[in-house]
Amino acid sequence: MLAAVAGVVISVRGTTLSQPTPRLLLTDLTLPGGVAESRASGHAALRALPGLSATQAAEQSLGDFRTIVIPTPTPAPIAALGSAPPTPVLLQLYHDHRVESGDTLSGLAQRYGVSVQSILSSNPDVTDKDTLIVGQVIRVPGADGILYHVRLGDSLSTIAQSFGVTVQAIIDFAPNGISNANDIHNGQLILVPGGKPQAPVTPPPAPSPAAPTSQPSSQPAPRPTPDIPSSGGLCGGRIAGAPSFIWPAHGIITSYCGPSHPHGIDIDQYHTPGAPIVAASAGVVAFAGGDPCCGLGYYVEISHGNGWVTRYGHMMKPPPVHIGQRVSQGQVIGYSGNTGYSTGPHVHFEIRYYGRVMNPLAFLP
Ligand SMILES: [Zn+2]
């Protein structure tokens, strides 16, 4: 893609390739399956730029990339481009950024003008806060907040409540394309601007540094979990009223829920790719599908009612269940695989309570 572009200065993620005039700063944003409207406007910008031939414009719009062209009146020192001011980014739901050498989470956050936490919230499998893997696709929210898949039974007000924002704030974020509060559908991806997971309705036992093992007497004492790393605020502990869960797959745990893997656990399937994955509890399929390219790959999300949701990621093929289907505990909902951002066959498993990440090991038998 880079080789196809000639005759310009290209700044791509801080890497600079220098060629003679015309002098342009060209920044690409990956948009797999992206917003055709925005892409079209990007091309319009190319055509509108004086001094740029149609051929050059066509060359620069090669591939699945949208380009934004910014004339740079004075030659910028190459070293300075690495710390260039934040890229002017059109308002959109998200940007899919393919990691290149030298990228860091904090660098991406700066470049797209969002917080590191906002990026982490949208990338369940980013396992190390500042170590990205070249080629990995990072989904960067279009604004600070949380990207959220609308689930069966959601309303804008329950979503707003879950993330501590107003309904109007969600509607006002234009890329959501929501004209009125009833205008959402199951599976729709929306951005909750400024959203943060809120404390669940039934709070977990209050952490007490002085006496970490003390529990309110009304709570059943949890089983000993000495091997579970401290959750550091993420990965909530057991709370009353949770459904009963069973293991979705057999295998050793290769990632625990915690700061380095903030959304759930990884269950290794290296020796058993294609093994069945079962519903951890009875419920209704809220999502079944996904994209093998990115994120959780093919995945299933099950709503268990009362705010409880489980997710199962990296399935080998499109799941054999469909959105809206009722499933029983133990029913096969997919087969383990390596789709999405995954370095080997495993099941990425999450339990959420009103959107809040819970530690699956606090719930599994
Ligand atoms: Zn994972």
Boltz pocket constraint, residues with backbone or C-beta under 6 A from the ligand:
constraints:
  - pocket:
      binder: B
      contacts: [[A, 124], [A, 125], [A, 255], [A, 261], [A, 264], [A, 265], [A, 266], [A, 347], [A, 348], [A, 349]]
      max_distance: 6.0
